[in-house]
Amino acid sequence: MRIIEVFHSIQGEGPFTGFRTTFVRTARCNLRCAWCDTPYSFGPGRARSVASIVREVVRNRTRHVCLTGGEPLLQAESVELLRELGHRGVESVVETGGSLDVRPYLELPHVALSVDVKCPSSRMEDRNRWTNLPLLRTGDIVKFVIADRTDYLYAKRVLRRYPLAPTIVFQPVWGTDAGRLADWVLRDHLDVRVMLQEHKVLWGDVPGR
C-alpha cells in the first residue's frame, strides 16, 4: 500500500469519537475539496506491506482503526488490510470521499463506512456517487461537511431525496460557526448528529493528531 502516515491518537469524528485509534492515512486522492485539511496526503507516500501495518496496530494495542486518506478506496490492498484487522477483532471505520464504489467493503467483518456527500463549498459536488447511498447499512455513516447556508440547504435536499438508514452527520468546516449550524438543525427538527472534529478541539489543526 502507498501510505502517508500511521499514527496513534484519539478519534475525532464518526461513531468511534473519543476512542484510542490507530490511523492509517493512505496516499493520493482523486478529489480536491476547497476546504481540505490534509492536502499533504495528495502525494505518493511510501510503500508499506499490509503485514507491517497490522503489526503496528497490534503494537498500539488499539481496538479501533481509522482508514483514511487521501482516498483509501483508490488502493485495492485496503480490502486485504481491513479483512486482516477484522479477523483480529479490530473495529475499523473507512473514511471515503464518496466518489468511488463502496461495494467491495460492504461484506468485510467489523468494518463501518463513513461516506462523504460533497456539498457546494467543496467544489466537488458533481463527483458524488449517488448509487452508493442506498447500499449503506445501519452501522455506516453519511457525512456532510457544511461551510454555509448553501451547503446546509443542499444537504437537506439530499436527505429528502435519499431516505438513509445510516447515521447522518452534519460537520461544520473547521473555523466556521458551529453554533449556527446547530441552530439550523434544531429549528428544522432534523434527525442528524451535529459533530465537531474532536481532535482539533484537543490539539488544533496539527497533522498526525
Stockholm file with secondary structure:
# STOCKHOLM 1.0

chainA/1-209         MRIIEVFHSIQGEGPFTGFRTTFVRTARCNLRCAWCDTPYSFGPGRARSVASIVREVVRNRTRHVCLTGGEPLLQAESVELLRELGHRGVESVVETGGSLDVRPYLELPHVALSVDVKCPSSRMEDRNRWTNLPLLRTGDIVKFVIADRTDYLYAKRVLRRYPLAPTIVFQPVWGTDAGRLADWVLRDHLDVRVMLQEHKVLWGDVPGR
#=GR chainA/1-209 SS CEEEEEEEEECCSGGGTTSEEEEEEESCCSCCCTTCSCGGGGSCCEECCHHHHHHHHHHHTCSEEEEESSCGGGCTHHHHHHHHHHHTTCEEEEEECSSSCCGGGTTSTTEEEEEEECCGGGTCGGGCCGGGGGGCCTTCEEEEEECSHHHHHHHHHHHHHSCCCSEEEEEECTTSCHHHHHHHHHHHTCCCEECCCHHHHHHCSCTTC
#=GC SS_cons         CEEEEEEEEECCSGGGTTSEEEEEEESCCSCCCTTCSCGGGGSCCEECCHHHHHHHHHHHTCSEEEEESSCGGGCTHHHHHHHHHHHTTCEEEEEECSSSCCGGGTTSTTEEEEEEECCGGGTCGGGCCGGGGGGCCTTCEEEEEECSHHHHHHHHHHHHHSCCCSEEEEEECTTSCHHHHHHHHHHHTCCCEECCCHHHHHHCSCTTC
//
